[in-house]
Amino acid sequence: MKQPQSNQKGRRHAASHKNSRIQSSDEEPLDYLAHLINEISDAIISTDLNLETFDLIIRSWNPAAVRIYGWTEREAIGQPLRELVRSESTSEHFAEMQRTLASQKSWHGVLHHHHRDGRLLIVESSASVILDEARQPAGMVFVNRDITEVALTTDQLRSTSKQLQAIVEASPVAIYLVSPDAYVQSWNPAAERIFGWQAHEVIGKKLPTIGPDQQDELDTLRARVLAGEPNLNFETFRRHRDGHLMAVSLGITPLRDANGAVTSVLVTAVDMTERHATETALRASEDRFRNLVESIDDLVFTLDHSCQITGVFGHWIDKADQTAERVLSSLAGELEQGSASSLHHAAITRALAGERVVYEWQPHLLEEPTILQLALSPMYDSDGQVTGVVAIGRDITGLKEAEAGLRLKTVALESAANAFVITDHQGIIQWVNQAFTTLTGYQASEAIGKSFGLIRSGLQDADFYTDLWKTIKAGNVWHGELINRRKDGTLYTEEQTITPVVDDLGYVTHFIAFKQDISQRKRVEAALAEERAHLSQKVAERTAALEQALRVKDEFLASMSHELRTPLSAILSLTESLSLHLAGELNERQAKYVNIIYESGQHLLALINDVLDLAKIESGKMELDPTWVDVTAVCEASLRMVREQAMKKNQHVGLSLDDAVTTLWADERRLKQMLVNLLGNAVKFTPEGGEIGLEVHIDRANKEMHFVVWDTGIGIAPEQLPRLFQPFVQLDSRLAREYEGTGLGLVLVERMASLHRGSVRVVSEPGAGSRFAVVLPHITQLAPPRESVEAPDGAQVEKTPGKRPSPRFDLPDHQILLVEDNAQVAAILFDFLTGKGYNIDIAQDGRAAVEYAVSREPDIILMDIQMPEMDGLEAARRIRSKPNLGDTPIIAMTALAMPGDRERCLEAGMTDYITKPVNLGKLADLLAQYLRRGARAAR
């Protein structure tokens, strides 16, 4: 740093400082306490505010400041404070000082300064604002303590600096501001004390200390100030509030604005009224200095040349809970006896010789052991002679305990199995434990002072370390894994946690890294990952095999469905035609045989449908078509379907409905299928003359509707209940079993209830019958309309419970194209449809169907799917591509009934879908529905 040059202002202040020592014997207490402050170990720096540059210019620089910062008093006085007291964040620090000046409040904190020789100083600083008579900032006073050695373990200096600040900012001199026409603008406490007027009594009014007989003097002074005289110093008389005249020494300084015009006049006044005024001022000054010293937390006492204690100061006395006299007596006894005597006398002798001595002392003033750090410094009189010793004792008991704890923690960290590293804020290693050496191969002497880059492997990119440093510099903990390199060049994987250490100001000062070698764990994890990948491959292969098996099963079921439904279609259609007397009247026996054939075919169809429904559910392809269902109508329809079987066994059938039962949001066809399955089982397993029934009630608490099918049949043993819902399992599986069936009915009931988000519950007892309950969620609907009810998603669903629209036979002749490759089925449908009055064209394959459709433009097309030459799906796509056939209804009529078949038909352009065997009545209804719709569209 460039050697600072003292300016003229600094030299004037220095001269004033030297001449400010009071020579009279009456001034000895002030000189004594001033000398005590000069010998205190804290740097006390007062500054003036340069209003042009806003710099703080050093006005006083005590010996402690010389010792702490290395700059002499001559070099410091008159220099900007920022040039001598530099830190790593000088601009931020002085910005804070400017905020302090603006707020006129005290400031306290810990700063990083630099000594003249460049070494780092950690300083606990207190700053107070000096106000002028206008109560505007005129400068600042700093009390700085070097806490470099104990910065992290003590905070006593904070309170000390604040208390010093409060004492220093009080002035014994009356200071006030007046306007050029003598109106008071500010009035400090000293002015109140000297002249007797309180600030609120004089501010804004004419200066009260000037009497009528002094008006000429005031006018002369005003003229001299306005004429440009910079400073006026003289003695005169002013009037006290009680009326008596006072001899005062006045200093008058004009304050000018940027244009040079006088805006205010700064007046300082010292009461010069004989000895009393001097003693009063000295006593006030002594009190202020005493308050300063006694506000310090440290123990302060003075000794003379004979090692006798001459005074005890400091707030520390209160900790001992003793009076000052008892403390003096205890200290005197400590100095006169024991082994500490020689230590004290040797230190005092060195201090009296002009040396500053620091050592530790353990007095016995408190019940608990206390360790003090004593700093002895010589005291000088105005002639520079040593008059005694001032001793400052700082309680370092906590620091010693912290050091002991730190040693214990260090030993614990040294013996830890995992590596610990401490770095500074730049990542330079400051300490490592033995585990670090074991992990990396580097001794502590090789690592300390080096960067963490010492063990980098280079396998992490720059972005990795950028993110790491961004995290920890923000004060956040970083945790992660990385690959490092040992001293011998081998690589290892470590898990590392880096924790920032933050000081009281929020600055990161150190980092603590916890490092654990996880190389073995990574090898094990890699082996496990490889094994998991192998297992995943096996699972994938097994899954593929299972999916292939499922595809084969689905293809087999689809093929079997087609092969079974095709002949069944002919059987059922023929028997239905016969029962409708389309081929002529039947006698009673023939009608009976036809009915037996029809019932057997329906039974076989039901078995096929059960197998296909189960396949749909298990493949996840069965979808519900929910709507608002008339519960009463569904129950009555379900009972009608089993009533004939029950009547054959002379069984009584009952129905009981809760009064609150109205509608339910469900798939009507699947709900009916569940109830018919359960009712059919009840008829099957109930002996002749028994009873079966259906009960429906609402569980309002759980928002459920219960459909209970009960019987008085054979019942079920408890050990067989778990097997009820297993597919293809019957409880009586003997070849000669009494009851027929595939064992799919209950499985379908349970699966369909689950699709409705419901369940099936069973209560049964052998010989006493069974109760099967289908429990479904009940959505409350207030008074739903009977003809048009709104679904939960807002869709309108047309509903006429319990009724099916009848086909209309008064429709005009319509042209129907029947596409069917099975001659028997085609013949049956032809006879049936012509009997209904329709005109029928027959095509035996898809190619012919397209040609017929293009040439004849039928009103509706009945399309088989599996045909030679061209299947029904391709035929539908080609028909849909023709401009005149885009809206022609095409009804898929097929034996394909596997999951996804309906969707494939609709995607190909089919309008609707009906499975074989075709129910002739349903077919007639479906044709009438689409033909009526077409007729309405034509109108």
N, C-alpha and C positions, 0 to 999 in steps of 0.2 A: 504493500500500500504506500502511496505517496505520503511523505512527511507533511502533516497538516501545518498550515501557516496561521498564526494567531492574527486576527484582525484588530483594528483599532478599538472596536467595542469591547473585545475580549480583554485587551490590555487595560482599558479603563476599568473594567469590572474587577480584574485581578488587583489593580491598585486599590480600588475601593475595598476589596475583600481584605487586603492586608491592613489597611488603615481602620478597618471596622472593629478591630480588637479594642476592648474597653480597658483603659489603663487604671482607673481609680479603684480604690479598695472596695467601694460600694458595688462595683461591677464584677467582683470576683465570683459570686454564684453563677452569673450568666456565663462568664468566661470558663468557669469550671464545667458547667453542663455542655457548653459549646465544644469544649475540648473533649468531653466524654463522647459526644456525637462524632467528632472527628476521629476518635480512636475506635469507634464501633466497627465490627467486621463487615457490615453491609455497605455497599456503595450507595451514597446519597448524591443524586445528580439533580440539580435544578436547571430549568431551561426557560428561555424566553421564546415566544412565538413570533417569528418573522412573518408579518402579515402580507408581505409581497410574495415570498416564495413558499409560505406555509411550512417552512422548516422550523425545527426546534433547535435553537442556538444555546449551547451549554453556557450556563452562568456560574455554576459552582461544581466542583469535582473533588470530593473528599479523598483522603488517603486510601480508604478501602477501594474506591474506584480505581485509583492508581495501581493498587496491588492486583485487583481482579482483571483489569483490562490491559495494563501495561503502559498506558499513556500517562505522562506526567500532567500535573495540574496546569502548567504553562502551555503544554501542547493541546490540552483539551479545551480550555476556556475560550469561548468565542467561536468554536467550530460547530457545524451542524451535527446533531446527535447521530444521524444516519451514517456519517463518515467514520465515526469511531466505534459505535456500537452496531456492528454489522452481524447479520444472521443469514441463514439460507433462504429465508423468506422476508427479506428486508421490506419489500414493497407492501406485502400483506400486513406486516407488523405496523408500519407507519400509516397504512390505511386505517388500521384499527385505532391508532393514536388519534388520527383525525376524527374518527367517529366519536372517540372519547371526548375530544375537545368540543365537538358539536353538542354532545349530550350533557357536558359539564358534570359527568359522573366519574367516579374512581374506576380504575381498571386493575385487574389482577390476573396474572397468568404465568405460565412457564414458557421460556423462550430459549432458542438455540443461538447463542452469540459466538463470536470468535475473539480470542485474545489477539493482542498486537502481533504476536509471533505466529498467528494462524491457527493455533490449536482450538478445538471446540470447547465452548463453555455452555453448561446448562444453568440457566439463571432463573430464579423465581423473582418476578418483578411486580412491584406495585406502583401505580401511577396515579397522581392526583392533578387536577386542573387548578391552576392559579388564575383567579378572576381579578379583573381590574375593577375600578369603581363603578363601571357600567355593568358589572356582573357578566362581562364578556371574557372569554379565555384570553389570557395574556401569556401563558406558558404552562409548563408542567413540572412536577417534581417526581422523580423516580427513586424508589428504594429497591436496589437490586442485590440479591444474595446469591453467591456462588454455591449451587447445590449439585455440582457435577458428580461428586462422590456419593451423594445420598439422594439423588433426584427421584429414584424409584421407590424409596422407603419412607419418606417423611413429608409432611405438608405443613409443618409448624410455621414455615416462613411466610405462607400465604396470609395468615392472620396477622403476623408481625408487620408485614409490609403495609397492610391495610391500616393498622393502628398508627404506624409512623406517618402514613399519608395524611390521616385526619389531623395530626398535631402540626405537621409542617405547613399545611395550607392556611392555618390561623396566623394572622399578622397582628403585632402589637401597635402598628402605626395606623393612624386614621387615614383611610383612603376613600376619596369620593370624587365623583364627576359632577361638574356643573356646566351649564350651557354658557355661551358667551355673555348672555345677559343675566348670569348668576342664578339661574333656576337649578335646583338640585336634581341630578339624574340618578345617582346611586349613592349609597351610604353604608359603609361596612360596619361590622360589630365594634371595631376599635373606635370608630367615629362616634358610635352610640355611647361607648363607655367614656370617651374623653370629653365630649361636648354635652352629653346628657339627653340629647334628642334621639328618639327611636326612628328607625328608617321610615316607617309608615307615616311619621309626623312631618317629615321634611321633604321627601321625594315629591317632585312636582311643584314645590314652593320655592320662594326666594330664600337664599342662603340665610339661615337664622343667626349665624355667628357674627354677622356684620351689623353693627349698630349704626344709627343715623350719623354719628360723629365720624364714622369710618367710610362714608360714602365717597369722599374725594379720593381716598386711598384705593378703593375698589375701582373707580373710574380710571385712575392712572394705570393700575395693573391691567385693566381690560384693554386700554389703548396700547400698552407695551406688547401684550400678547397678540393683538390684532395687527400690530406693526411688524410682527415677524420674529420677535425674540423667541428662541427655541425653548429655553428653560430659565426659570426664575427661582432662586433659593434665597430666603431671607427669614429673619426672625421678626415677629410682630405680636400683636395682642388680638385675641378673639374672645367672644363672649360665651360663657357657659349658659346652660338653660336656666340656672338659678340666678343669673344676672352678674356673677363676678367675672372679672377679666382674667384671661389665662395667657401666659407667655407660651407661644408656640413657635416651632420652626416649620416653615412652609416650603414645600417644593411644588412649583407650578409648571406644568408641561402642556402646551396646546396639542390637541389631537385634530388632524386635518383629514379632509376627504381627498379623493383622487385629484380634485382640481385645486388643492391647496387651501381651500377655505376651512376656517376653524369651525369644527362641529361641536367639540366638547373641550373642557379643560380638566386635566387630571391634577388633583390636589392631594398631596400627602402632608399630614400634620402630625408633629410630635410635640407632646405636652412638655414644655420646658420649665414649668412652675417649680423652681427650686428643688430641694432634695426629695420632697414628698412625691413630686411627679416622677422623678427618676426612680425612686424606690418602688413606686407603684408599677412603673413599666418593667423594671427588673424582676419584680415579684411575679408579674403576669407571665413574663418570658420564662422564668424558672419553673412556674407551674406547668407551662406548656411542654417544656423539655422533660420535666419529670413524668408528665402523663405519657409522653412518647416512650420513655424508657420503661415505665412500669406497665405499659401495654404489651411489651414484648413477652412472649411465652417463655423465653430463656431466663435463667437466673443470672442477674447482673449484680456484682458487688465490687467495692473498691477497697484497696489496702494502701497503707502509707509505707514509709521506708522501714518501719519497725515490724512490718508484717501484721499490723493491727487492722482489723476490718473497720472501715470508716463509713460504710453505707451499703445498704442492700436494696435492690430494685427488682422490678420484673413481676409479671403476673404469676410466675412459677411459685411464688411464696404461697399463694392461695392453695396450691396443690398439697403443700405440706401441712395445711390447716394449723398454722402456728402464727403468732404475732411476729412482727419484725424483730423485736428484742430477743425472742427465743431463738429465731433463726441465727441472729448475730452471735448469740452465746454458743449455739451448737457448732457453727462454723469455726469460732475461735477455739473451742475445745478440740475440734478435728485437726486444726493446724498445730496445736501444742503437744499432741500425744500420738503414739503409735508409729508404725513404719511409714505412714503417709506423710509424716512431718518432714522428713528429709526431702521427699519428692516435692512437696509444696514449697519448702524454703528454697530449694535449688531453682525451681521454676520462677518464683518471685524474684530471686536475685538476678536471674537472666533478664526478666522483664524490666527491672529497675535499671539495668545496664543498657536498655534501649532495644531489646530483642523481643519479637513476638513468639510466644511459646504455646504450643497446643499439646495437651495430654489428656488421658482419661482418669476419671476419679469416681469412686463409689462412696458417696456420703451415706449417712444413716439417719436421714431426715424423715423418711416414710416407712410405713410398716412393711411394704414390699421393697425388695432390693431395687435400687435405682442406679443407673450408670450415666454419668455426665461426661461430656467432652468439654474440657475447660480450655478457653483461649485467653491468655494473659497478654495485655498490651500496656506499654508505658503511657502515663498521662503527663502532659507538658503544660507549663504555665506560659504566660504571654512572652516570657523571655527565652522560651525554648528549653527550660530546665525541667527535668523529670520530677514531678511532685508526688507520684504514687503509681499504682497499678490498677487498671480496670480489668475485671475478670468476667467473662461471659460463659455460663455453663449451659450447655444444650443437652436436653434429655435424649440419649441415644439408646435407651433400654429397648425400645421397639426395634430399632435398627439392629441391635446385637441379636435379639431374638430372631429377627428375620434372617440375619446372616447364618445363625445356627440352623434354622429351618431350611435355608437354602443349601447348606452343607449336607443336611440329612437327605434332601431331595436329590442332590447331586449324586450321593452314594447310591440311592435307590435307582436312579436312572442309569448309573454306571453298571449296576448289576442286572439291569433288565435284559430280557432275552431278545427284545426287538431294538432296532437301531433308532436313536434319537439324534437330531441335528438341530442346532440353533444358528441362525444366520442374522446378519443385519438387514436393514430394509432394502439393500441392493443385492441380497442373495450371497453375500460373502460369509463363508463358514466361520463361526466364532467358537463353537464347542461341539464335540461329538463324544458319544460314549463308546465303551469297549465293543458293544454289539455292532457298531458301525464298522469298526476295524475288522471284526470277524466276517461281516457281510461283504465288504468291498475290498479288503486287503490293504487299505490305506491306514497308516498310523495317524493318530491325532495331529502330530507335528507336520505330517504331509498334507493334511486336509485343511487345517485352520489357516485362514487367510486366503484360501482359494475359493473360486466360484463353484457353484453346483455343477457347472459344466465339466468338472473333473471326472464325473462318472457317467456322462451322457454316452449313449451308444450310437446316436445318429439315426436310429430307426424311427423316431418320432419327428414329424415334419415341423416347420416353423409355426404353422397355425396352432398346433397342439400347445406349444409353449406360450404363444401369444394369448390364448384363452386362459391358460393356467395363471400367467402373471396378471392378466386383467382381473381375474377373480380375487386373488389374494391381495392385490394392491387396493382393491375396493373394500378391504376389511372382511372378506368372506372366506369361509373355510373351503379348501379344495380337497377332493378325494377322488382317487382314480388309480389306474394301473399303468405302468410303463416299463419298458425294457432298458436296463442300464448295463454298464460294462465294468467289471472288476479290474483291479490293478493288473492282474495277469492276463487280461484280454478276454476272459470268458464272459458270456452274457448271462443275465439272470432277470427274472420277472419279479417286480416288487409291487406291493400295494402300499400306497403312500397317502398320508393325510397331512396337509400343511395348514397350520393355524396361525393367523396374523396376531401380533401383540400390538395393542393400540394404547397410546398414552392418553393423559387427561384431555388433551386438545383434539383428540381424534386422529392423530397422525400414527401411521404404522411405523413402528420402530424396529421390530424383529419378526422373524418367522420361526416357528417350531415345526419340524418335520418328523413324523412318525413313519418308520419304514419297516415293512415286513416282507421277507423273502417268501414268495408264493410260487416259486418255480415248480416244486414238486406237485403242488395243488393243480397248477396249470397242466402239467403232464397227465395227472389223473383225470382232469376234466376233459382233456383232449381224447384220452382213451375212452372215457365214457361217451363223449360225443360221437366218436367213431363207432362205438358199440350201438348207440342209439340210431345212428344213420343206418347201420347194418340191419337193426331190428325194424326200422322204418321201411327199409327196402323189402324185408320179408313180409311186413304187414301189407305194404302196397301190392306185393305179388299175390298174397293171400286174398286181399280185397278184390284184386282184379279177377282172381279165380272165382271168388264168390259172386262178383258181378256177372261174370260169364255164365255161372251156374244159374243165376237169377234170370238172365236173358234167355237161356235155354229153357228154363222153367216157364217163363212168360210166353215164349214162342210155342212151347208144347201146349200150354193152357189155351192160347189163342187158337192153335190148330185144332185141339180137341173141342173147344167151344164151337168152332165153325163146323167141324165134322158131326158133332152131336146135334147142334141146332138146326142144321140143314134138313136131316130126316125128320127131326121133331117138328120143324115148321110145317112139313107136309102132313104129318100125323095130326097135329093139333088143328091146322087149318081145315083138313078134311073132316075131322070129327065135329069142328065148330060149324062147318057148312052143313053137315048132316043134321046136327041138332037144330039148325035154323031151317031145316026142310028145304034147302036150296036144290037138292037132288030128288026131292019127292018126300012123301009122308013115310014115317017109320012106324012099325008096330011097337007095342010096349016092350017086347023082348029086345028088338033091335035098338030102341032108344036106350034101354038099360045098358046094353053092351057098348054102345057109342059113349055113354056117360062114363063107363068104367075105363074105356080107352082114354077119354079126355082127362079124367082125374089122374090116371097113371102117367100120362104125358106131362101134366102140370106138376106132378110130384117130381118127375125126373128133371123138368126145367127148374124147379125150385132148388134141387140139389146143385145143378150146374150154376145157377145164379149165386148160391151161397159160396161156392168155391171161388167164383170170379170176384164177388164182393170182398171176400177175405184177401184175395190177391191185391185188389185195389187199395184196401186199407193198409196192408203191410208194406206196399211200395210207396205209400204216401200220396197216391194219386186220386184217392176218393175225396171229392169236394162236396160240401153240403150246399143245398139251395134253400136257405132259410127264408121264411115268410111268417106272417102272423097266422097261426093255426087255430082253428076252432076246435078246442079240446074235446068238447062234447061230441062233435061230429066224428072226430078221429076215433074216439073210444067206441062209439056205436058201430062205426064201419069195421073196426078191428074185431069186435065181438060177432058181427054178422059173418065174418070169414071163418069163424070156428064154431058157430052155433050149430050148424048141421052135424059136424063131427060129435059135438056134445050131446045132441039129441039122440044120435045113434047109440050112445052109451047111457042114455037116460040120466044125464047129469043136469043139475040145476045151475044156471048161469046168472050171476048177479052183477050189477053196476052201481057204484056209489060215488057221487061227485060232491066235493066241497062246494058250498054255495058261492064262494069267492072265485071258483074256477071259471075262467072265461076263455082267454086266448093265451098262446105261448109262442115265443119267437123260436122256431125250430124248422128243420126240414121235415115237411109233412110225410113224405113217402118213407123216409128212414124211421121216423117216429112210429108210423103205422107198422113198419117191418119189425121193429123191436117188440111192439106189443103183440103182434100176431105170433111171433116166435115164442114169446113167453106163454101166451094163452094156449098155443098149440101144444107146448110141453105140459101145461097144466092138464089139458084134456087127455094127453097120452098117458101120463103117469097117475091119473086118478081112476080108481075102479068104477064100474057101472054103479049108477045110483048116487055117486058122490057129488060134491059141490065145487065149483070154481067161481072166481069173481075178479072184478077189476075195481080198485078204489083209487081216487085221485084227490089229493089234498095239498094245501100250501103250507110250507114252513116259513112263516113271515120273518122269524128271527134271522134265519140264514138265507132268506130270499131264494128258496128252492121250491120246485114243484115235484111231488112224489107220485109216480105211477106204480101202484102196488098190485101185482098179480098173485092171487092166493089160491090154494087148492087144499083139498082134504085127502090128498093122495098118499103115496108110499113114503114120501119124505126122503131125506138124505142123511147118511151117517156123518158125524163131525169129521172123521178122518178123511172123508172123501171130498169135503168142501173145497180144499185147495186145488183139486183137479178139475173143477167145474169149467173154468174158462181157458183150458188148454185145447188148442185146435186138434181135430180128428181123434179126440179121446171121449169114450163113453164110460160111465161108471160101471156099467155091466158090459164088458167087452168079450164075453164068451160067445162061441159060435152059435150056441143055442140060446142066445139071450132073448128075453121076452119082448123087448121094445126095440123097434127098428130106428135107424137114423145114422147120420154121419158124425155127429158130435160137433157140428159147426154152429148150430143155432145160438147157443149161449155165448160163444166166442164173438160172433157178429154183434150180438146185443151189447156186450161189454165194450167192443171197439167203437161202435157207433155212439154209445153214450159218451165215451171219451172225446170223440170228435165234437160233440156238443158241449164239451167242458163239464161233463157230468160224470156219474158213476153208477154202478149196480151193486146193490146190497142184498144179502141172502140171509134168511132166518129159516131153519128147517129142523125137523125132528122126525126120526124114523117112525112111520106108522101114524103120524099126526099131521102130515102135510107140510107145505112150504110156502114161504112168502118171498117173492122176488120184487125188489123195488128199483125202478129206474128213476134216478134223482137228477133233475136238470135245472140249470139256472133259471130263475123266474124274473123276467123283466116286467115291472109294473106298467100297465097301460090303462089309463082311465077311459072307460066307455069307448072302446074302439068301434068305428063304424063297421057294419056288417059287410057292406059291398066293397068299400075301398078303405084299406087300413094302411097307415104309414109305417114302413120298416124303420129300424133304428138308424140306418144311414140316410134316411130321408126319401128313399125310393117308394113310389106308390105301387102297391101290389093288389091286383084285382082278386077278390076272394068271394066265392059263394059257397060256404061250408056245406059239405054233404051232398052237393049236387054236381052233376056233370052235364055239360051242354049236349043235347040230343042232336043227331045229324038231321039236316034238313033235306027232305026228298023232293021239295018243290023247286030246286035249283034248275036252271036250264041245262041242256046237255053240255058236257064239258069233255075236252079231249085230254086223255091221260096216257102218257108214255110209260109203259111198264118195262123196265130193263132187268131181266132175270135169266140166268143161264140154266137154272134147274127147271126142266120141263114140267115136273109135277107141281112145283110151287107156282110156276107161271100159270098153269091151267087152273089151279084152285083160285088164285087171285083174279084171273080173268073172269071165271064164272061168277065170283062174288061181286066184282065191280060192275060187270055188265048187268047183273041183277039189280044193282042200285041205280041203273040208268046212265052210267058213264060210257063214253066211247073209248075203247082201249086199243092202243098200238103196242106190240111186243117187240123188243130188241133183245137178242141173246148175248150180246157183248158190248163193250164200251164203244168200239168204233162205229157199230151200227147205230148205237144210241145217239152219237153226235150227228150222224147223217139224218136220222129221223127227226131229231130236234130242230135242225136247221131247215129241213124241208117242210115239216108239219107245224112247227111252233106250237107245241102243246100247252094247255093251261097249267099242267103240273106234271112233274117227272118223279116216278118211284124208281130209285137207283140202287141196284145191288152193288156190292163193293168188289168181292172176289170173283172175277170173270176172266175168261181167256181173251187173247188178242190185246185187250186194253182194259185195265181195271176201272172201277167206278170213280176213283179219285181223279185219275187223269181225265176221264170223260167229263166229269163235272168242271174241271179247270178249263177244258176246251169249250164247253158249252157257255161258260161264263164269259169267255173272251168274245163271243158273238154279240154284236150291238143289240139285236132284237131279243136276246135271251138273258140279258143281264139281271132282270127282275123275276124271271120264271122260278117258282118254288121248286126246289129239288130236295126230295126227302130220301135220306140214306136209309136203306132197308137191308140190314146185314146181320150175319151171324157173329161179326166181330163185336165182342163185348168186354175186351180187356181195358185196363187203365190207359187212357190216352187215345183210344179209338174214336171216341166222340169228338175230341178236340181236333184230331187229324181230319175228320170228315168236314167239320165246320171251317177249318182253315182252307180246305180244298174248294170251298164255295157252296157246300150243302146248306140248305135252309134249316133243316131239322134232321132228327136222327131217331130211328125206331129199330129195335133189335128183333131178330128172329128167335123163336117162332113168333110170327105176327099175330096179334089178337085182332081179329077181323073187325070187331066192334070199335076198338080204339083206332084202327086204321080208318074206318069210315068217319069217325069223329074228327080225326086230324085232317082228312081231305076236305070235309065240309068247312072246317075252320079256315083253311088257306083259301078255298074257293070263295067263301063269303068275303074274306079280306080283299081278295082281288076284285070282287064285284063292287065293293065300296070304293076302292081306288079308281075303278073305271068310271064310276059316276062322278 
